[in-house]
Amino acid sequence: MTDLAIHGGSPVRSEPWPRWPQWGEAEAQRVQEVLESGVWGGFNPAVKEFEAVFAKRHQAKHCITAVNGTLTLEAALRVMGVGPGDEVIVPPYTFIATANAVRLVGATPVFVDIEPDTYNLDIDCMAAAIGPKTRAVIPVHFAGLPVDMDRLLPLAEQHGLAVIEDAAHAHGSTWKGTPMGTLGHIGSFSLQASKNLTAGEGGILITNDDELAAKLWSFANQGRSPEGAWYEHGMLGSNLRMTGWQAGLLLAQMEHFDEQLARRQASARRLIAILEEIDGPAPMRWDARADSHAHHLFMMRYDPERFGGVSRERFVEALRAEGVPCSTGYAVPLYHQPPLAEPYSRVEPCPVSEQACREAIWLTQNLLLAEPEAMDDIAQAMLKIREHVDELR
Ligand SMILES: Cc1ncc(COP(=O)(O)O)c(C=O)c1O
């Protein structure tokens, strides 16, 4: 029995994992084109071209690009008229941007618990939290797994809530065939460096509503209108424009988008089957209605009982040493972060979110781009750790 890598043995996997982002000649050429055009900002034609490609791929009528996926959420809230005195329902198990955007428009985040087997907003908890001040909900399709939109949408409609989908992890995910971002009023995406589609930074808004699209475009362009004069500003706005560099890169990245999406899903399926076989950490429930799942992260729930009482932190340390990069994710639910704690927010009971912070293990999407057999390495590393639990406790 070879030693654990953490104790000086050789690791199960020493080959590198796929790098992220990935690029080639197409990216270099696009960037060169932007350079030579001399139009480096948001009016480079590549921006409109990318918006058209992304909109088509996500079956959206309108696509407005932006500088990042935090300001897109803020813009969406603003154009939906959410502001001081309003409450917005958000999960506490998400990146801080989701809830920060709510505070940044002067509204109050209401933290509502998640489901134990998907880590997505629990719709029963959402129903219980809706009050007279509730104006909107931001469902986060966490890790790329769509929220149960069959239950969320009618509930939101019944209470007149704006639905802003935080699809920062969900490029290419679908719910019963419909791409995420178009089921609610507005969908928001991030193109930050770790995301499944990236330009280093960047954001996207999509919608099927003409009026909202016009407002979003205007807000992102200092309150102008597409037909108006340059110094004519009909509404309060800002500058959220993406640059030509980003759009050029993204156009090249889109060429690999579907192939990468398919590869991640195939790897995820294989890994789910293997984890079950070895009684490893439990993967999240992949609802059959989520017929495409971006797998921005591959999420697992760690139960020390299955590994002889070894703590999650020791397990992750050992797994990393065996050549499987992984992390424990968020340390605490968002309402423990000072700018989002009460009285800046309203906090509903969130025991599942607390538990998620104690039990989750995350693998990042680039691991799923590896050769299929690499998933077996992950299982081998876990089995090796199980053989050595006595040394880890
Ligand atoms: C769920 C979620 N929402 C919003 C964001 C914010 O996106 P950005 O970093 O592009 O501002 C991120 C990630 O960065 C995220 O993970």
The ligand as a MOL file (V3000), in Angstrom:
LIG
                    3D

  0  0  0     0  0            999 V3000
M  V30 BEGIN CTAB
M  V30 COUNTS 16 16 0 0 0
M  V30 BEGIN ATOM
M  V30 1 C -23.1850 33.6160 -8.6690 0
M  V30 2 C -22.3970 34.8140 -9.0980 0
M  V30 3 N -23.0260 35.9750 -9.3220 0
M  V30 4 C -22.3700 37.0780 -9.7140 0
M  V30 5 C -21.0100 37.0640 -9.9050 0
M  V30 6 C -20.3260 38.3430 -10.2500 0
M  V30 7 O -19.7140 38.3420 -11.4540 0
M  V30 8 P -18.4460 39.2970 -11.7520 0
M  V30 9 O -17.2680 38.7180 -11.0370 0
M  V30 10 O -18.3340 39.2250 -13.2340 0
M  V30 11 O -18.7700 40.6600 -11.2760 0
M  V30 12 C -20.3120 35.8590 -9.7070 0
M  V30 13 C -18.8660 35.6760 -9.9150 0
M  V30 14 O -17.9560 36.2640 -10.0200 0
M  V30 15 C -21.0090 34.7220 -9.2760 0
M  V30 16 O -20.3710 33.5710 -9.0310 0
M  V30 END ATOM
M  V30 BEGIN BOND
M  V30 1 1 1 2
M  V30 2 1 2 3
M  V30 3 2 2 15
M  V30 4 2 3 4
M  V30 5 1 4 5
M  V30 6 1 5 6
M  V30 7 2 5 12
M  V30 8 1 6 7
M  V30 9 1 7 8
M  V30 10 2 8 9
M  V30 11 1 8 10
M  V30 12 1 8 11
M  V30 13 1 12 13
M  V30 14 1 12 15
M  V30 15 2 13 14
M  V30 16 1 15 16
M  V30 END BOND
M  V30 END CTAB
M  END
